[in-house]
Amino acid sequence: MDPRLKSSKKWTRLPKELLEQIVGVVSETFKKPLAGQKVIAEGRIYQAELLLRVGHLEPGRLQQANFEVSIEFDPKKENALKLIHTGLDAIGSMLQQYFDGLDLQEFPWEWQSFELNKKTLHLRVSTVNTDLEAEADRLLAVASDEMLVEGEDQDVEEQAVYEMLGLNDDDEEGGGHTTH
């Protein structure tokens, strides 16, 4: 996943539990058109940007259809989880148009700005195959969690992300996060 902002360098992955919830919501919402397909959700939090990708992969295909949103945010002033929900709403609208027959080629392939809930969102599509990209990175030893997730204490950073999202052990929607 490539950030929109050139200043976005250091990042932390969105919590696995949140990504699983996103996959569940998208799979349920678009049950019929996604039947038998793999749904993928990825996300990153940068210092001033949230990045979310939701895609689907048809069996036997290499090309994965992805719908991406980039949102600038200030973690001291804005609720990251609310912004993720806003971004997911935008991706849901794109998915609905796609499943209603709009060809993937008709969506923006470069970041395009849209207003939603008084917030500027930047949307695009891509065909990056998440699994192939991860395998290539693994084989080339270019990317690993230890190299890409910045900082010296990953547990502290993970806890900071959960706090930024307003998730904790007592939060029913948060899935009872514990650091490892």
Order of alpha helices (4+ residues) and beta strands (2+ residues): beta-alpha-beta-beta-beta-alpha-beta-beta-alpha-alpha-alpha
